[in-house]
Amino acid sequence: MPSDNPLPAPLRRHRSLPASPVSALDPGEALAGHLDVEASARRIRHYRYAEERMMRTLAGWIALTPELPAKLLLGRQVWDCAQHADLWGRRLPELRAPAHVSEPPNRAFVHFMDALENREQWGETIERLTGIYRVLKPHLADTYAAHLERANPVYEPPTRRILERCLAEERRHVADATPVLDRLVGEASAHGRVVTWERDLQVLLGEAGGITGADA
């Protein structure tokens, strides 16, 4: 016996499904974001600057680092930093910006990176690891996490996917480096060196307003 419902059976089934969370949102809420396209592209250029500069720094330190565990650590993580920089660079054209462009937020952040990178003496492995794994990478992870929390799931999924990958890998880098640094510090009785250098870099990073310059 024919049904009184004029819709085909598949459409009747779909019509009975509950509304998705996205469709239940107010249209303005669904499309709201904390950054416009231009601001998003600018922030991504800042991220790319930090990742690219860190990649070059780690690569340059490998030959200067005599301790094998630290040398291997740096070597493994250079590739990840390069991948992060590439991901951010390829995201830019999707935001109507030139591809693979890096941009520091301000001169103060360049100064911070210069200071971090400039520990190139043979006996400064502790300072090198402190700068990367107790200052820059934790700050980068915190910045990525805050951005991910605010990134809109409706129209920013590409950015969210990159943030999720970079955040997970930055956290893993810090976790992998912690026992290496702790052992070096213990062997050299160098806790004071770590505290002093970390404090100095945190001051410079704060003066720059962080990786995006937003906290200055």
C-alpha positions in Angstrom: 0.0 0.0 0.0 1.6 3.4 -1.0 2.6 5.7 1.8 0.8 9.0 2.5 4.3 10.7 2.9 5.3 12.1 -0.5 9.0 12.1 0.3 11.2 9.1 -0.7 12.1 6.8 2.1 15.8 7.9 2.4 14.7 11.6 2.7 12.1 10.6 5.3 14.8 8.9 7.3 17.2 11.9 7.1 14.4 14.3 8.0 13.9 12.5 11.3 17.5 12.9 12.3 18.3 15.4 15.0 19.9 18.7 14.0 23.7 18.7 14.0 25.5 20.9 16.6 26.6 23.2 13.8 23.0 23.7 12.4 21.8 24.4 15.9 24.1 27.3 16.2 23.1 30.9 15.6 24.4 31.8 12.1 26.5 34.6 13.5 27.9 32.3 16.2 28.8 29.5 13.7 30.8 31.9 11.5 32.3 34.0 14.3 36.1 33.9 14.8 38.6 35.6 17.0 40.7 36.6 14.0 39.9 37.9 10.5 41.6 36.5 7.4 44.3 39.1 7.4 45.1 38.7 11.1 45.1 34.9 10.7 47.6 35.1 7.9 49.8 37.5 9.9 49.7 35.2 13.0 50.7 32.2 10.8 53.6 34.2 9.4 54.7 34.7 13.0 54.4 31.0 13.7 56.4 30.2 10.6 59.1 32.6 11.6 59.6 30.9 15.0 59.5 27.4 13.6 61.8 28.2 10.7 64.3 30.1 12.9 64.2 27.3 15.4 64.9 24.7 12.7 67.9 26.6 11.5 69.1 27.1 15.1 68.9 23.4 16.0 70.6 22.4 12.8 73.4 24.7 13.4 73.9 23.5 17.0 74.3 19.8 16.1 78.0 20.1 15.2 78.6 22.3 18.2 77.1 19.9 20.7 79.6 17.2 22.0 77.1 15.3 24.2 75.7 12.5 22.1 72.2 12.3 23.7 71.8 16.0 23.1 73.2 15.9 19.6 70.7 13.1 18.7 67.8 14.9 20.2 68.5 18.0 18.2 68.9 16.0 15.0 65.6 14.2 15.4 63.7 17.3 16.0 65.0 19.5 13.2 62.8 17.6 10.8 59.7 18.2 12.8 60.4 21.9 12.9 60.9 22.0 9.2 57.6 20.2 8.7 55.8 22.7 10.9 57.3 25.6 9.0 56.2 24.0 5.7 52.7 23.4 6.9 52.3 27.0 8.0 53.8 28.2 4.7 51.4 26.2 2.7 48.4 27.4 4.7 49.0 31.0 3.8 47.7 31.0 0.2 44.4 29.6 1.5 44.2 32.9 3.5 44.9 35.0 0.4 48.5 35.6 1.4 51.8 34.7 -0.3 53.0 31.2 0.4 56.0 30.4 2.6 56.6 33.9 4.1 57.9 34.3 7.6 57.5 37.4 9.6 58.6 38.2 13.2 56.1 40.1 15.3 58.6 42.8 16.1 62.3 43.6 16.6 62.2 42.5 20.2 61.3 39.0 19.2 64.2 38.9 16.7 66.4 40.0 19.6 65.1 37.2 21.8 65.8 34.7 19.0 69.3 36.1 18.5 70.1 35.8 22.2 68.8 32.2 22.3 70.7 31.2 19.2 74.0 32.9 20.3 75.0 30.2 22.8 77.4 28.5 20.5 80.4 27.7 22.7 81.4 24.1 23.1 80.5 24.1 26.8 77.1 25.7 26.4 74.9 22.7 25.6 73.0 23.3 28.9 72.1 26.9 27.8 71.2 25.7 24.4 68.7 23.1 25.6 67.4 25.4 28.3 66.5 28.1 25.8 64.7 25.7 23.4 63.1 23.3 25.8 62.4 25.4 28.9 61.5 28.7 27.2 60.7 28.7 23.4 59.0 25.3 22.9 56.8 25.5 26.0 55.7 29.1 25.0 55.1 27.9 21.5 53.0 25.0 22.8 51.0 27.3 25.1 50.4 29.7 22.1 49.2 26.9 19.9 46.9 25.5 22.6 45.3 28.9 23.1 44.8 29.4 19.4 43.3 25.9 19.0 40.9 26.5 21.8 39.6 29.6 20.0 39.8 28.4 16.4 36.4 28.0 14.8 35.6 24.4 14.0 33.2 25.4 11.1 35.5 27.3 8.8 39.0 26.8 10.3 39.5 23.1 10.2 42.8 23.4 8.2 44.3 25.7 10.8 43.0 23.4 13.6 44.6 20.3 12.0 48.0 22.1 11.8 47.7 23.4 15.3 46.8 19.9 16.7 49.8 18.3 15.0 52.3 21.1 16.0 51.0 21.2 19.5 51.4 17.4 20.0 54.9 17.4 18.6 56.1 20.5 20.6 54.9 18.8 23.8 56.6 15.6 22.8 59.8 17.5 22.1 59.8 19.0 25.5 59.0 15.7 27.2 61.9 14.0 25.3 64.3 16.7 26.1 63.6 16.9 29.8 65.6 13.8 31.0 68.5 14.7 28.7 68.7 18.2 30.1 68.2 17.0 33.7 71.1 14.6 33.3 73.5 17.2 31.9 72.5 19.6 34.7 73.1 17.0 37.4 76.5 15.9 36.0 77.7 19.5 35.8 76.0 20.8 39.0 74.7 23.5 36.8 71.2 24.3 38.2 72.2 27.9 38.7 73.1 28.3 35.0 69.7 26.9 34.0 67.8 29.2 36.3 69.7 32.3 35.3 69.5 31.7 31.6 65.9 30.7 31.7 65.1 33.9 33.6 67.0 36.1 31.2 65.3 34.6 28.2 61.8 34.9 29.8 62.4 38.6 30.3 63.3 39.0 26.6 60.4 37.0 25.5 58.1 39.0 27.7 59.4 42.3 26.3 58.6 41.0 22.8 55.0 40.1 23.7 55.6 36.4 23.0 55.7 34.8 19.6 52.9 36.9 18.3 53.7 40.2 19.9 50.2 40.2 21.4 51.4 40.1 25.0 53.7 43.1 24.9 
